Structure formats: structure tokens, C-alpha cells
Amino acid sequence: MTEGFTNSEQMEAMMSIIGVLTATKLKSELSGALELLRSEVSSLRDHLQKLPSLEESKVGYMSPEAAMKYLGMSKNTFDKYRYQTKIKIKGYKLDGKNWYKISDLDRFMLCYDANSALSA
């Protein structure tokens, strides 16, 4: 026993130190999580702000090549999301060729982003 302190006072001092250490670690973890959330919200906000202007200025359909470029995907990745995944890119066949609505491509990206955020 330290001279001048009772067991009770020593216990209170240790609990206080443990509380400070726990609060510091928790604050650090929360700070990291908050920064990640801010980044995700910012990314979603940027994407959502682009949608109205896209729908107003680009009404219609795209060829597969234009849709791949619009989504920033390679042919293999594009085909994977057309045929093999749960969230699919919707296409329309006209005169033997596939066409893609911009609104469907935007909706796919929103679903893909939301699904990615939930599984992260």
C-alpha cells in the first residue's frame, strides 16, 4: 500500500486512469469511423448531384460501348454485371442490338454503391 493513500483511493485512481484510457481509445475509433462516414456521404452526395443534370441533358439510350464508357467498366466487368451478378445492368434489345437507358445505368450505380456501402 502506498503511504498516505487508502485502498479505496488507490482503486478510484486506477479506475479514473482506466476510464481516461478507454475514453481516449474510443474517441480515436469514433473519429476514424466518423471520417469514413463523411467520405461516404460526400461521395454519395457528389453522385446524386450529377443525376438531375444527366437525366435532363442525356435522355435516351446508349450502345453497349457507350454504356461501358459511361460506367467506367471494361467489357468483362460490364458483361459480368449484365449476366452473373445479383444486381444486373438492364438492357433492351432492338433490331438485334442491345441498348441501355441512362436512367437504368444511373439506378444500377446507386444500387451498386448502396450494396457496396452495406457490405463494407
HELIX and SHEET records of a PDB file:
HELIX    1   1 ASN A    7  SER A   57  1                                  51    
HELIX    2   2 PRO A   64  LEU A   71  1                                   8    
HELIX    3   3 LYS A   75  TYR A   83  1                                   9    
HELIX    4   4 ILE A  102  SER A  119  1                                  18    
SHEET    1   A 3 TYR A  61  MET A  62  0                                        
SHEET    2   A 3 LYS A  97  LYS A 101 -1                                        
SHEET    3   A 3 TYR A  92  LEU A  94 -1                                        
END                                                                             
